[in-house]
């Protein structure tokens, strides 16, 4: 499993601290509202469907989801004009960071992200210098013992999956972004419980980090960026072994 996928998997298992739940719910609401601008029906708007599924993984209440959809479609008035964008950046150990943001003030967001990068061993890159290192994909994660992975792979391939990453107790299934919902639907029909389902930017190649101090620096920067109110996703190409990730996160 790629390092960044492991990172998010471990975070999900640990759960969200109460202090951070509100911020996470707000970020999901922004993503849902943005997707709903293309239509408020998830059956005909795949982007909205994925945003809703992703929000439900983090236990966002249905009322919050419904309000966000109405803000996106204009049924509820929203005074703020939200802009979506990406920043290309670099982190410790030469890692690449592709940072997705939603903001009503680009100057504030840029200043905040630059400050975090500069303070924690990173730097901003020129537009496009990092984006090419990533591919837009869907990811589905299922918790299952290794002996079940082959049957899960076969069911996924029939639905349109294209790649897999296997761990001892889980499997990650990668799809083309347009096929994510169909693969998820087929797996659920086959009785599999989906732990995570979302659209991501998957690194084409990874940078392996084995040194604990360097790995901790990378994780610290990712955590701080993800805590920023305007940042909705941080994609990176680091590869840190799961036991080292668990050790670092256990010390936080």
Secondary structure, 3 states (H helix, E strand, C coil): CCHHHHHHHHHHHHCCCHHHHHHHHHHHHHHHHHHHCCCCCCCCCHHHHHHHHHHHHCCCCHHHHHHHHHHHHCCCCCCCCCEEEEEEEECHHHCEEEEEEEECCHHHHHHHHHHHHHHCCCEECCCCCCHHHEEEEEEEEEECCHHHHHHHHHHHHHHCEEEEEECCCEEEEEEEHHHHHHHHHHHHHCCCCEEEEEEEEEECCCEECCCHHHHHHHHHHHHHHHHCCCEEEEEECEECCHHHHHHHHHCC
